[in-house]
């Protein structure tokens, strides 16, 4: 299994967008969440875990202290809804050892987990490029706060247009663009922004824990 990870969500609308934990065959088979919150959590506090069982309606699970959730890491789409009360959870992933060993060997040999360069999987270099772009997108002002100015937008648009398809896929997942969005799509989204909408995007990403 993985090491335990403590996830802390501040009471300011922090959330985590819908995703599947293991989409690249990295070995994670089961996701285990255990909630460490005080008693008295109610629906108005937000912060529910929303899961999307295939073929069924979404299910919301309140993060009550002592409650645990277990689901398939490579199948179950899930998200954390905006939370308005300090929210704590402990996350652990259990591995399929054979898949994990294959993934580590493949990453060492090719810098890529999950397949070849043309099958939609994302290389380590593409992940690094996406992270570099997201740092620019999350640009801070002189006082360390996420701002937004019209002068920044052409620079971001140009940088987005130069992303690889794999890097654009990572960025799309973070900013809420369609999963199939490419570099030109990311650039088009940014070119339609104003300084105010850029500032709002940075605030939202910060609430997701990326700031």
C-alpha positions in Angstrom: 0.0 0.0 0.0 1.0 3.7 -0.2 1.9 5.8 2.7 -1.0 7.5 4.4 -1.8 11.0 3.2 -3.6 13.6 5.3 -5.9 15.8 3.2 -7.0 19.2 4.8 -9.7 21.4 3.2 -10.1 24.9 4.6 -13.7 26.1 5.2 -13.6 28.5 2.2 -15.3 26.5 -0.5 -12.3 24.3 -1.1 -13.1 21.3 -3.4 -11.6 18.7 -5.6 -12.9 18.3 -9.1 -14.3 15.0 -10.4 -11.6 12.5 -11.4 -10.5 8.8 -11.4 -7.4 8.2 -9.2 -5.7 5.7 -11.5 -6.2 6.2 -15.2 -2.6 5.3 -16.3 -2.2 1.8 -14.9 0.1 3.0 -12.1 -0.8 0.1 -9.8 -3.4 1.7 -7.5 -6.3 -0.7 -7.2 -8.2 0.4 -4.1 -8.7 3.8 -2.6 -9.4 4.0 1.1 -10.6 7.3 2.7 -11.1 7.6 6.5 -12.7 10.8 7.9 -11.2 12.6 10.9 -13.8 15.3 11.4 -15.5 16.5 14.6 -19.1 15.3 15.3 -22.1 17.2 14.0 -21.2 17.4 10.3 -24.4 18.3 8.4 -25.2 18.7 4.7 -25.0 22.5 5.0 -21.3 22.2 5.8 -20.7 20.8 2.3 -17.6 18.7 1.7 -19.4 15.6 0.7 -17.6 12.9 -1.3 -19.7 12.5 -4.5 -19.2 9.2 -6.2 -20.4 8.3 -9.7 -21.2 4.5 -9.8 -21.3 3.3 -13.4 -24.9 3.2 -14.6 -26.3 4.7 -11.5 -27.1 8.2 -10.1 -24.3 10.0 -8.2 -24.2 9.3 -4.5 -23.1 11.9 -1.9 -21.4 10.7 1.3 -20.9 13.2 4.2 -17.5 13.1 5.8 -18.6 12.1 9.2 -15.9 11.4 11.8 -15.0 7.7 11.9 -16.7 7.0 8.5 -14.6 5.2 5.9 -15.1 4.9 2.1 -13.5 2.2 -0.1 -13.7 2.0 -3.9 -11.9 0.8 -7.0 -9.1 3.4 -7.7 -9.1 2.7 -11.5 -12.9 2.8 -12.0 -14.8 5.0 -9.6 -15.1 8.7 -10.6 -15.5 10.9 -7.6 -15.1 14.5 -6.4 -15.2 16.5 -3.2 -17.9 19.1 -3.1 -17.2 22.7 -1.8 -16.6 22.6 2.0 -17.5 25.3 4.5 -16.1 23.7 7.6 -12.5 22.4 8.2 -12.4 19.0 6.6 -9.9 16.3 7.4 -9.4 12.9 5.8 -6.7 10.2 5.7 -6.1 8.6 2.2 -4.4 5.3 1.5 -4.1 3.4 -1.8 -3.7 -0.3 -2.0 -1.7 -1.6 -5.0 -1.9 -4.4 -7.4 1.8 -5.4 -7.0 2.3 -6.8 -10.5 0.8 -3.7 -12.1 2.8 -1.4 -9.8 6.0 -3.2 -10.7 5.3 -3.0 -14.4 4.5 0.7 -14.1 7.7 1.5 -12.3 9.8 -0.5 -14.8 8.1 1.2 -17.7 8.6 4.7 -16.2 12.3 3.9 -15.6 12.7 2.6 -19.2 10.6 5.1 -21.2 9.6 7.9 -18.9 6.0 7.0 -19.5 3.4 5.0 -17.7 0.5 3.2 -19.4 1.5 2.9 -23.1 3.2 4.3 -26.2 3.4 8.0 -27.2 0.3 7.9 -29.5 -2.3 6.1 -27.3 -3.4 9.0 -25.1 -1.1 8.4 -22.2 1.0 11.2 -20.7 4.8 11.1 -20.4 6.7 12.3 -17.4 8.0 15.2 -19.6 4.5 16.2 -20.5 3.4 16.1 -16.9 6.4 18.4 -16.0 5.5 20.8 -18.9 1.9 20.9 -17.6 3.0 21.7 -14.1 5.3 24.4 -15.4 2.4 26.0 -17.3 0.0 25.7 -14.3 2.6 27.6 -12.2 2.4 30.4 -14.7 -1.4 30.2 -14.7 -1.4 30.5 -10.9 0.9 33.5 -11.1 1.2 35.5 -7.8 1.4 39.2 -7.3 4.2 40.9 -5.3 2.4 40.2 -2.0 1.9 36.5 -2.8 -1.7 36.7 -3.8 -3.2 35.5 -7.0 -4.0 38.4 -9.2 -4.8 38.9 -12.8 -3.9 41.5 -15.4 -4.8 41.9 -19.0 -1.1 42.0 -19.8 -0.6 38.5 -18.6 -3.2 36.9 -20.9 -1.4 37.1 -24.2 1.6 35.5 -22.5 -0.5 32.7 -21.2 -2.3 32.2 -24.5 1.0 31.9 -26.3 2.3 29.4 -23.7 -0.9 27.3 -23.9 -0.6 27.1 -27.7 2.9 25.6 -27.4 1.7 22.8 -25.0 1.9 19.2 -26.3 -1.3 17.3 -26.6 -0.5 15.3 -23.4 0.4 18.4 -21.4 -2.8 20.1 -22.6 -4.8 17.0 -21.4 -3.4 17.5 -17.9 -4.2 21.2 -17.9 -7.7 20.6 -19.2 -8.4 18.3 -16.2 -7.3 21.0 -13.8 -9.1 24.0 -15.3 -12.3 22.1 -16.1 -12.0 22.1 -19.9 -13.4 19.1 -21.9 -11.2 16.0 -21.5 -10.4 16.0 -25.2 -9.3 19.7 -25.2 -6.0 20.3 -27.0 -3.5 23.2 -26.9 -5.6 25.4 -29.2 -8.6 24.8 -27.1 -6.8 25.8 -23.9 -5.4 28.9 -25.7 -8.9 29.8 -26.9 -10.3 29.6 -23.4 -7.6 31.9 -22.1 -7.9 34.3 -25.0 -11.6 34.8 -24.1 -10.8 35.8 -20.5 -10.6 39.2 -18.9 -8.4 40.2 -16.0 -11.3 39.6 -13.8 -12.1 36.1 -15.0 -8.4 35.2 -14.8 -8.4 36.4 -11.2 -11.5 34.3 -10.5 -9.9 31.2 -12.0 -6.9 31.7 -9.8 -9.0 32.0 -6.7 -10.9 28.8 -7.7 -7.7 26.8 -8.3 -6.3 28.1 -4.9 -9.4 26.8 -3.2 -8.7 23.4 -4.8 -5.4 23.4 -3.0 -3.2 24.4 -6.0 -2.2 27.8 -4.9 
